[in-house]
Every structure is written in C-alpha cells, then in structure tokens.
C-alpha cells in the first residue's frame, strides 16, 4: 500500500465500488478490509470444522459465456507500477516464475503455456480448482471451458457477484495430460506458487472446487461428501468445499448440493440468499 498514491487509491476504490453497484451486489468487501453498507456482518470465525448447516435446496443452472477478463499475466508490469498497484506487480512476479518453472517434466513437455490466475487481487474470496483443462491450456486462463461457464453462473446468478469480483486459480498451473488429476508430487511442486498467490491476495474466504483442491489445500484425506457442509480455516481464511463444476456437468443431480454449499459460503460472507432478496 505504501506504493499507492492517495489519488490512485481513491480512483481505484471509486471505480471498483461503481462496478459492484452496477453488478447489483448487496454487500461485498473492499480491498482495504472495510465493508460497504449492506446486511448483517459475516459471523465470527468458529472452530475447525464447524457443524453442518441447513440451507434451502435449489439447482445451479448451466452458465452463460463468462465475461471477458484478462489474466494478471497479460497486464504489463510498467502499467502496474505506474498505477502503483503493488499486488498486481507481486502477482506478475509470481506468474513470471510459474512460466519458467520446469519442476514437473511431464507437465512441462505437454503444456502449451502455464495458467496462473485471474480476477481481482483485492478480493476477499478466492476459488481454487485442481488444474487447467485443454481450453485453459490454450488460452492461459483458468475456468474458461464448459466448467468455467458453470462456475461463472454459480458466482453471478447464485451468489449475486461478478466473476471479476473474485480471484480464481488452480492447485497446479500446468495442464495434466489427458486432464487427469494432478499427481501428489506435481501438487507438492506447485504448492509454493499457490501459497505465494494467497499471501498476496490475502482472502478472507476460500472455496475449494473439488476434492483435489480441498485435500491438497487442507492436507486432509477425506471424500467430498465428508468435506462439504463444514467450515475449515487456512491462513486465517474460512474455507468451504464443494463439487468441481466439471463434476456437476457430469452429475447434474449434485447441483442442489453445490447450491447448499454456496449458501453456506454466502452466510459466512454476510451476503443475502436470493430467496431473501426477493422477499424484501
């Protein structure tokens, strides 16, 4: 923050809050940790994990095409420094290290490019998936295929946020051949990049998409059935686990469970559930 001029900071916050207002968000957290006016504050952090919570069941529909969004690595360092945006510069530095990484020979030999992360570096919510797919490998951006469309719908139609309000990344930054799950050694090799990313963004909330993301982040060996419905903690952030969008596309019946998980996340964040918005 010491690199930010007062003028740049005020401009950034005013533009960011204007975008949130246009998106119709009821309540969201600003990058400075101060809440915008809205409903009741998020509940206090509880022990890990807390008990399962009841919530209404509603399906999560297939998403429309996600809005255009440029990954951090696509922005120039010169522009970032000119704007005084310290977090963007730091994320670009990590992305540059990821692009040079050759720790996993099989992934390096098969990748088109690395896939770092995308979104608001000041967001208090980070979504973590398992790894890039074929389309992500080509475009260099996470969650841009069919599962990306569904994730966008979960964020925008389900939670009432904009995809650009959150930050999205994966456990590994290279596509595993054949879209297989990342090997334990690959996830371990890429872990420093994930932790470095979280250290920059400093989210208050994390949503793990799928058991690969959840078990690697939390260092647990549990099924998604046991993980979901609980609240965990990682580096001060409250963590909720739900099914990966790709799994939901293969198993539409599980969308009602994913909707329960999103409602749990929204309650923690102090966001209104859609049914509560309509009743006002």
C-alpha positions in Angstrom: 0.0 0.0 0.0 2.9 2.4 0.5 3.4 2.4 -3.3 -0.1 3.6 -3.8 -0.6 7.4 -4.1 -3.7 8.8 -2.4 -5.1 9.8 -5.7 -4.6 6.3 -7.3 -6.1 4.6 -4.2 -9.2 6.8 -4.3 -9.6 6.3 -8.0 -9.2 2.5 -7.7 -11.8 2.2 -4.9 -14.3 4.5 -6.5 -14.1 2.6 -9.8 -14.3 -0.8 -8.0 -17.3 0.2 -5.9 -19.0 1.6 -9.0 -18.6 -1.8 -10.7 -20.1 -3.5 -7.7 -23.1 -1.2 -7.8 -23.7 -1.9 -11.5 -23.5 -5.6 -10.8 -26.2 -5.3 -8.2 -24.2 -6.7 -5.3 -25.9 -6.3 -1.9 -22.8 -6.5 0.1 -19.1 -7.0 -0.7 -15.8 -6.4 1.0 -13.5 -3.7 -0.3 -9.8 -4.4 -0.7 -9.0 -2.2 2.3 -11.0 -4.6 4.6 -13.8 -2.1 5.1 -17.3 -3.3 4.3 -19.7 -1.5 2.0 -23.1 -0.8 3.5 -25.3 -3.9 3.4 -26.9 -6.6 5.6 -25.6 -8.0 8.8 -21.8 -8.7 9.1 -20.3 -12.1 8.5 -20.4 -14.4 11.5 -17.4 -14.8 13.7 -14.8 -17.5 12.9 -15.6 -20.7 14.6 -13.6 -23.9 15.4 -12.4 -26.0 12.6 -14.5 -27.7 11.3 -17.9 -26.4 12.5 -21.0 -28.4 12.3 -23.0 -28.8 9.1 -25.6 -26.1 8.3 -29.1 -26.3 6.9 -29.9 -24.4 3.7 -32.6 -24.4 1.0 -32.1 -26.7 -2.0 -32.1 -25.1 -5.4 -30.3 -26.2 -8.6 -27.4 -24.3 -10.1 -28.1 -23.9 -13.8 -25.7 -24.1 -16.7 -23.9 -20.8 -17.1 -23.8 -18.3 -20.0 -20.5 -17.4 -21.5 -18.2 -15.7 -18.9 -17.5 -12.0 -19.3 -14.2 -11.0 -20.8 -11.4 -10.9 -18.2 -7.7 -10.6 -18.6 -5.3 -12.7 -16.5 -2.9 -10.9 -14.4 0.0 -12.2 -16.5 -1.5 -10.3 -19.5 -1.0 -6.9 -17.9 2.3 -5.1 -18.2 4.5 -4.5 -15.2 5.1 -1.0 -16.4 1.4 -0.2 -16.3 1.0 -1.8 -12.9 3.9 0.2 -11.4 2.6 3.4 -13.0 -0.8 2.8 -11.3 1.0 2.0 -8.1 -0.8 -1.4 -7.8 1.5 -3.4 -5.5 -0.5 -6.6 -5.5 -0.7 -6.7 -9.3 3.1 -6.3 -9.6 3.7 -9.0 -7.0 1.3 -11.4 -8.7 3.0 -10.7 -12.1 6.3 -11.6 -10.5 4.9 -14.9 -9.3 3.4 -15.6 -12.7 6.7 -15.0 -14.3 8.3 -17.6 -12.1 5.5 -20.0 -12.8 6.1 -19.5 -16.6 9.7 -20.5 -16.2 9.0 -23.5 -13.9 10.2 -26.9 -15.1 9.8 -28.9 -11.8 7.4 -31.4 -13.4 8.9 -32.8 -16.6 5.7 -34.5 -17.9 3.6 -31.4 -17.4 6.3 -29.1 -19.0 6.6 -31.4 -22.0 2.8 -31.4 -22.7 1.8 -27.8 -21.8 1.1 -25.0 -24.3 1.6 -22.5 -21.6 1.2 -22.1 -17.8 -2.1 -21.0 -16.4 -1.6 -18.6 -13.4 -4.8 -17.0 -12.1 -7.3 -14.3 -12.9 -9.5 -11.8 -11.1 -9.5 -9.1 -8.5 -6.2 -9.2 -6.5 -8.0 -7.4 -3.7 -10.9 -9.8 -3.5 -11.8 -11.4 -0.2 -13.0 -14.6 -2.0 -10.7 -17.0 -3.9 -11.9 -20.1 -5.8 -9.3 -22.9 -6.2 -9.7 -25.7 -8.7 -7.5 -28.7 -9.4 -5.7 -27.8 -12.7 -6.1 -26.4 -16.2 -8.0 -28.3 -18.9 -7.4 -28.3 -22.7 -9.1 -24.9 -23.3 -7.4 -23.3 -20.3 -4.1 -24.6 -21.6 -4.7 -22.9 -24.9 -6.0 -19.6 -23.5 -3.8 -19.3 -20.4 -6.7 -18.6 -18.1 -8.4 -20.8 -15.6 -12.0 -22.0 -15.9 -12.9 -20.8 -19.5 -14.4 -24.1 -20.8 -17.8 -25.6 -20.1 -16.9 -25.9 -16.4 -15.8 -22.2 -16.4 -19.2 -21.2 -17.8 -20.9 -23.1 -14.9 -18.6 -21.5 -12.3 -19.4 -18.1 -13.7 -23.1 -18.9 -13.2 -22.5 -20.1 -9.7 -20.8 -16.8 -8.9 -23.1 -14.4 -10.7 -26.5 -16.0 -10.7 -26.1 -17.9 -7.4 -24.1 -15.5 -5.3 -25.0 -12.2 -7.0 -21.4 -11.3 -7.5 -19.4 -10.6 -10.7 -16.7 -13.0 -11.8 -14.3 -10.1 -11.9 -15.0 -9.5 -8.2 -13.3 -12.7 -7.2 -9.9 -14.4 -7.8 -9.7 -17.8 -9.5 -6.7 -20.1 -9.6 -5.8 -23.8 -9.5 -3.7 -26.2 -7.4 -1.3 -26.8 -10.3 -0.6 -24.2 -13.1 0.1 -26.7 -15.9 -2.4 -29.0 -17.6 -2.0 -32.7 -16.6 -2.0 -34.8 -19.8 -5.5 -36.2 -20.7 -7.0 -33.9 -18.0 -6.0 -36.5 -15.3 -5.8 -35.4 -11.7 -2.6 -33.8 -10.7 -0.1 -36.3 -9.1 0.8 -35.7 -5.5 4.3 -34.8 -6.5 3.0 -32.3 -9.0 0.7 -30.6 -6.5 3.6 -30.5 -4.0 5.9 -28.9 -6.5 3.4 -26.3 -7.4 2.3 -25.6 -3.8 4.7 -22.7 -3.2 3.1 -20.8 -6.1 -0.4 -21.4 -4.7 0.7 -20.2 -1.2 2.5 -17.2 -2.6 -0.6 -16.2 -4.5 -2.8 -16.5 -1.4 -0.2 -14.5 0.5 -0.6 -11.6 -1.9 -4.4 -11.7 -2.3 -5.0 -12.4 1.4 -8.6 -13.7 1.1 -10.9 -14.0 4.0 -12.8 -16.7 2.2 -11.7 -19.7 0.0 -14.0 -22.0 -1.9 -12.3 -25.3 -2.9 -13.8 -26.7 -6.1 -13.5 -30.5 -6.0 -11.7 -33.0 -3.7 -8.3 -32.5 -5.3 -8.3 -28.8 -4.4 -9.7 -29.4 -0.9 -7.4 -32.3 0.1 -4.3 -30.5 -1.2 -5.1 -27.2 0.4 -6.2 -28.5 3.8 -3.8 -31.5 3.9 -6.6 -33.9 4.6 -7.6 -37.3 3.2 -11.4 -37.1 3.1 -14.1 -37.5 0.4 -16.1 -34.5 -0.8 -19.1 -35.9 1.0 -17.4 -35.5 4.3 -15.7 -32.2 3.5 -18.7 -30.3 2.2 -21.0 -28.7 4.7 -18.1 -27.8 7.1 -16.1 -24.7 7.6 -12.3 -25.0 7.7 -9.5 -22.5 8.2 -6.4 -21.9 6.2 -4.0 -19.0 7.0 -6.8 -17.0 8.6 -9.3 -17.6 5.7 -12.6 -19.5 6.2 -12.7 -22.4 3.7 -15.8 -24.1 2.2 -15.6 -27.1 -0.1 -17.9 -28.0 -2.9 -18.0 -30.1 -6.1 -15.9 -29.1 -9.1 -18.1 -27.6 -11.9 -16.8 -30.4 -14.2 -18.3 -33.0 -11.8 -21.6 -31.1 -11.7 -21.8 -31.2 -15.5 -21.4 -35.0 -15.4 -23.7 -35.3 -12.4 -26.5 -32.7 -12.6 -28.3 -34.1 -9.5 -25.4 -32.8 -7.4 -26.1 -29.2 -8.3 -28.6 -29.0 -5.4 -25.8 -29.9 -3.0 -23.5 -27.3 -4.6 -26.2 -24.7 -4.1 -26.3 -25.6 -0.4 -22.5 -25.1 -0.2 -22.8 -21.7 -1.9 -25.4 -20.6 0.6 -23.1 -21.6 3.4 -20.3 -19.5 1.8 -22.7 -16.6 1.4 -23.8 -16.7 5.0 -20.2 -16.6 6.1 -19.6 -13.6 3.8 -22.8 -11.8 5.0 -24.4 -11.9 1.5 -28.1 -12.3 1.1 -29.5 -15.5 -0.2 -31.6 -15.0 -3.4 -34.8 -16.0 -1.7 -34.2 -13.4 1.0 -33.6 -10.7 -1.6 -37.0 -11.5 -3.3 -38.9 -11.4 0.0 -37.9 -7.8 0.6 
